[in-house]
Amino acid sequence: MRFTRKIASLAVAVVTAGTLLVAGAGSASAVQDQVCDTGPSPDLCLNSWNGMVDGHDVRMYPAGAANNNFVFVTVERCNAQGTVTHTCPFTVGSGLNDRYFGNSVYQIWNGFSTLHQCVVTRADGTGAQGTCNNTCTGQGGQNGTLFVGVGSTVINVYWTNQTGGASVAYMQDSGSGNSVVLDDYGSHNTWSYDPLIGC
């Protein structure tokens, strides 16, 4: 897969080997990307627990650790800009497409995986590694692969749509060494990420 760096219009950042870099400050090929919750100290980041294998956990681990190699990639599920439209990706009639209109639609890709794995959901709402979507169609991925970024807040489309859009499901840090939660209907974290353009 070949991606280009997307310069975000908001203050998102990437934690890279323990250093905070502003979005777009480095070459996409020169950094190890990490998706981190910047609320706790130290920052906790998505980690491909026990290696890059389908079905293995995606857990939280301190910044700079091995296997903290996830990156947000835009997905053209709804339009060629990879953004929320008035009818996609949330349940039509829920009001969420209008509320989040124009925000980017992403999948969270394991940047070092030759299998092109992404964050997917288990039945219990925790994150695992699995099949990504085609970035140009937004199709073909396992459940839980689509996310909407709203500033530093990350919404899981699958779990939000399980409620018909009545409740918003946030991606939530569950503490160091614990699986990331994709179906938290209450609180949300402050996530840092430096997105790539997927198609």
WOLIN-V157453 format. One record per run of one state. SS is the DSSP state (a for helix, b for strand, c for the rest). FROM is the first residue (numbers start at 1). LEN is the number of residues. If there is no record, write none. Layout:
{{SS | FROM | LEN} {SS | FROM | LEN}}
This chain:
{{c | 1 | 3} {b | 4 | 2} {c | 6 | 7} {b | 13 | 4} {c | 17 | 2} {b | 19 | 4} {c | 23 | 13} {b | 36 | 2} {c | 38 | 6} {b | 44 | 5} {c | 49 | 8} {b | 57 | 6} {c | 63 | 7} {b | 70 | 5} {c | 75 | 8} {b | 83 | 1} {c | 84 | 12} {a | 96 | 4} {c | 100 | 4} {b | 104 | 7} {c | 111 | 6} {b | 117 | 5} {c | 122 | 4} {b | 126 | 6} {c | 132 | 15} {b | 147 | 4} {c | 151 | 2} {b | 153 | 4} {a | 157 | 5} {c | 162 | 8} {b | 170 | 3} {c | 173 | 6} {b | 179 | 1} {c | 180 | 1} {b | 181 | 4} {c | 185 | 6} {b | 191 | 2} {c | 193 | 3} {b | 196 | 2} {c | 198 | 2}}
